[in-house]
Amino acid sequence: MQEGLITQAVKDDITHNSHLKGVQSGAMTTDRLVGLYITIQQRHSK
């Protein structure tokens, strides 16, 4: 997943900045990243 997608989701108030920081620092696990991606996609489709 691209960092840009998460950045845009933060700007759109879909997710929190802490998620972006987790991706940038490499601290977010793959399963959390997949879950975040699914959440972003679901909230964008509303």
N, C-alpha and C positions, 0 to 999 in steps of 0.2 A: 504494500500500500504506500502511496506517496504521502510524504509529509505535508504536501500542499493541500491534500484533501482534509486532513485533520486541522490544518491552519484555517481553512475556509469554514469548517464546521464550528470552530471556536468563534470566528467572526459572526457566524449566523446564529450563535447562541444555542447550538445543538449539543455541544459537549464542553467540558471544562478545560481550561488552560493546563491543568495538571496532566491531562492525557497527552497533550502536545509535548510537554516537558519530559514525560516518561519515554516517549518515542525518541526525542532528540538525544536523551542521555543513554539510550539503549537499555533502560531499566524495565521496559514493558515486555512481558513474555508474549510468545506467539499466540497463545490461546486468548489472552486479554486483547491483543491487537485484532484478532479475528472477530471477537465479540464487539469491539469498538466499531469496526468496519460495518458489521451487521446493524448495529444501533444507528449509525450515521445514515446508512441507506434507508432504513425504515423511517427515520424522522424526516429525511428529505422527501420521501414519497407522500407525506401527509399533506 
